[in-house]
Amino acid sequence: MDVIQAIILGIVQGATEFLPISSSAHLVIVPHLIGVNYSDLAFDTLLHIATLVAVIGYFRGEVVDILKGFFSSLLDIPQGTFSEEIENDPIKRLSWFIIIGSIPAGFMGVFFKDFFEGLFNNLPAVGSLLIVTGFILWASEILYRRFSRKRVFNNMNLVDVLLIGFAQGCAIMPGISRSGATVATGLSVGLEREFVARYSFLLSIPAILGASLVQLKDIMGGFHFETESFTLGFITATVSGYLAIKYFLKFIKTKNLVLFSCYCWIIGGLTLLISLL
């Protein structure tokens, strides 16, 4: 892999990880377009770590507070005040919502790993799932309009958390956007736009961390590092990921997801066409 290809893939991974257009699909499609045999697990792991750095860097203050809230809540267990503190302390509550919301993806990743991995070599499936993502985004906006009063964090409940967590689990499939599925699910149950986007990004931290650790385990003993291309890929993925988070949070405040729906339909359709040809 040369330097230009590494930079392109870094930008693609960083931006599409946090925009609702499926990073996994783009990392299947783009290598076909630029002539890269994208089977380097070490480079893929590095790009995932870069996006982890981006999201933790952007939400660094909140991440510190959430970690403090989580460990503080553990101290409430022996005192018998755990439930009361979780109910009354929004940071402690958020920390547990992130943990509980991460369980479905972990479960699905463990038990359906072979099935999901098989889809990465199936270009028609990737194109079809991108089209499905487009419909998920489009439908969520229709459902969101039905709620005259939008719900904020104080009104979020365990059912919401599990539904969003299940959506994140489904996004292990290439073509189903993780951020798109989680944000769309939150909108569909009436959660306020900016809040559900921020929650989606925070929820991505355990998911990306878990996937990176699994990949690191798989490449132990066979790791290689191409200094220039790997470094530039890491930097571009981190920067593009950080910018994607920043501008998507601004976008979601006032705009809807239909624009991304159209993008997914177009790219999904072109992918199907390429696969047929």
Solvent accessible surface area in square Angstrom, and as a share of the most:
residue,aa,sasa,rsa
1,M,72,0.32
2,D,77,0.40
3,V,42,0.24
4,I,113,0.57
5,Q,38,0.17
6,A,0,0.00
7,I,46,0.23
8,I,59,0.30
9,L,0,0.00
10,G,0,0.00
11,I,86,0.43
12,V,22,0.13
13,Q,0,0.00
14,G,0,0.00
15,A,24,0.19
16,T,9,0.05
17,E,14,0.06
18,F,0,0.00
19,L,41,0.20
20,P,0,0.00
21,I,13,0.07
22,S,3,0.02
23,S,16,0.10
24,S,24,0.15
25,A,0,0.00
26,H,13,0.06
27,L,14,0.07
28,V,15,0.09
29,I,12,0.06
30,V,19,0.11
31,P,6,0.03
32,H,118,0.53
33,L,117,0.58
34,I,52,0.26
35,G,64,0.61
36,V,19,0.11
37,N,133,0.68
38,Y,46,0.18
39,S,89,0.57
40,D,31,0.16
41,L,69,0.34
42,A,5,0.04
43,F,0,0.00
44,D,22,0.11
45,T,3,0.01
46,L,28,0.14
47,L,0,0.00
48,H,36,0.16
49,I,48,0.25
50,A,0,0.00
51,T,0,0.00
52,L,18,0.09
53,V,68,0.39
54,A,1,0.01
55,V,0,0.00
56,I,62,0.32
57,G,25,0.24
58,Y,57,0.21
59,F,2,0.01
60,R,147,0.54
61,G,47,0.45
62,E,57,0.26
63,V,22,0.13
64,V,73,0.42
65,D,65,0.34
66,I,18,0.09
67,L,93,0.46
68,K,136,0.58
69,G,6,0.06
70,F,44,0.18
71,F,121,0.50
72,S,41,0.27
73,S,0,0.00
74,L,63,0.31
75,L,123,0.61
76,D,13,0.07
77,I,94,0.48
78,P,116,0.73
79,Q,126,0.56
80,G,68,0.65
81,T,44,0.26
82,F,60,0.25
83,S,87,0.56
84,E,104,0.47
85,E,57,0.25
86,I,29,0.14
87,E,124,0.56
88,N,103,0.53
89,D,42,0.22
90,P,72,0.46
91,I,65,0.33
92,K,18,0.08
93,R,32,0.12
94,L,24,0.12
95,S,2,0.01
96,W,55,0.19
97,F,16,0.07
98,I,14,0.07
99,I,62,0.31
100,I,46,0.23
101,G,0,0.00
102,S,22,0.14
103,I,106,0.54
104,P,22,0.14
105,A,13,0.10
106,G,40,0.39
107,F,114,0.47
108,M,24,0.11
109,G,22,0.21
110,V,108,0.62
111,F,135,0.56
112,F,95,0.40
113,K,80,0.34
114,D,118,0.61
115,F,119,0.50
116,F,9,0.04
117,E,84,0.38
118,G,43,0.42
119,L,24,0.12
120,F,77,0.32
121,N,140,0.72
122,N,63,0.32
123,L,27,0.13
124,P,64,0.40
125,A,21,0.16
126,V,0,0.00
127,G,0,0.00
128,S,48,0.31
129,L,29,0.15
130,L,0,0.00
131,I,43,0.22
132,V,65,0.37
133,T,2,0.01
134,G,0,0.00
135,F,106,0.44
136,I,61,0.31
137,L,0,0.00
138,W,108,0.38
139,A,38,0.30
140,S,1,0.01
141,E,4,0.02
142,I,71,0.36
143,L,62,0.31
144,Y,18,0.07
145,R,156,0.57
146,R,185,0.67
147,F,70,0.29
148,S,120,0.78
149,R,213,0.78
150,K,68,0.29
151,R,54,0.20
152,V,72,0.41
153,F,30,0.12
154,N,112,0.57
155,N,79,0.41
156,M,1,0.01
157,N,69,0.36
158,L,89,0.44
159,V,96,0.55
160,D,5,0.03
161,V,0,0.00
162,L,80,0.40
163,L,80,0.40
164,I,0,0.00
165,G,0,0.00
166,F,116,0.48
167,A,12,0.09
168,Q,5,0.02
169,G,0,0.00
170,C,30,0.18
171,A,12,0.09
172,I,57,0.29
173,M,40,0.18
174,P,0,0.00
175,G,0,0.00
176,I,10,0.05
177,S,1,0.01
178,R,28,0.10
179,S,1,0.00
180,G,0,0.00
181,A,7,0.05
182,T,0,0.00
183,V,0,0.00
184,A,1,0.01
185,T,28,0.16
186,G,0,0.00
187,L,0,0.00
188,S,30,0.19
189,V,31,0.18
190,G,0,0.00
191,L,0,0.00
192,E,55,0.25
193,R,30,0.11
194,E,46,0.21
195,F,37,0.15
196,V,0,0.00
197,A,0,0.00
198,R,68,0.25
199,Y,1,0.00
200,S,1,0.01
201,F,0,0.00
202,L,7,0.03
203,L,0,0.00
204,S,0,0.00
205,I,24,0.12
206,P,46,0.29
207,A,30,0.23
208,I,6,0.03
209,L,79,0.39
210,G,32,0.31
211,A,44,0.34
212,S,3,0.02
213,L,102,0.51
214,V,74,0.42
215,Q,30,0.13
216,L,54,0.27
217,K,156,0.66
218,D,82,0.43
219,I,18,0.09
220,M,146,0.65
221,G,91,0.88
222,G,58,0.56
223,F,102,0.43
224,H,83,0.37
225,F,97,0.40
226,E,67,0.30
227,T,98,0.57
228,E,114,0.51
229,S,6,0.04
230,F,1,0.00
231,T,56,0.32
232,L,56,0.28
233,G,0,0.00
234,F,57,0.24
235,I,84,0.42
236,T,26,0.15
237,A,0,0.00
238,T,27,0.16
239,V,79,0.45
240,S,17,0.11
241,G,0,0.00
242,Y,77,0.29
243,L,80,0.40
244,A,9,0.07
245,I,0,0.00
246,K,70,0.30
247,Y,119,0.45
248,F,2,0.01
249,L,6,0.03
250,K,113,0.48
251,F,48,0.20
252,I,0,0.00
253,K,109,0.46
254,T,109,0.64
255,K,111,0.47
256,N,61,0.31
257,L,0,0.00
258,V,45,0.26
259,L,116,0.58
260,F,25,0.11
261,S,0,0.00
262,C,52,0.31
263,Y,82,0.31
264,C,0,0.00
265,W,72,0.25
266,I,107,0.54
267,I,38,0.19
268,G,0,0.00
269,G,31,0.30
270,L,88,0.44
271,T,2,0.01
272,L,52,0.26
273,L,92,0.46
274,I,78,0.39
275,S,36,0.23
276,L,149,0.74
277,L,171,0.85
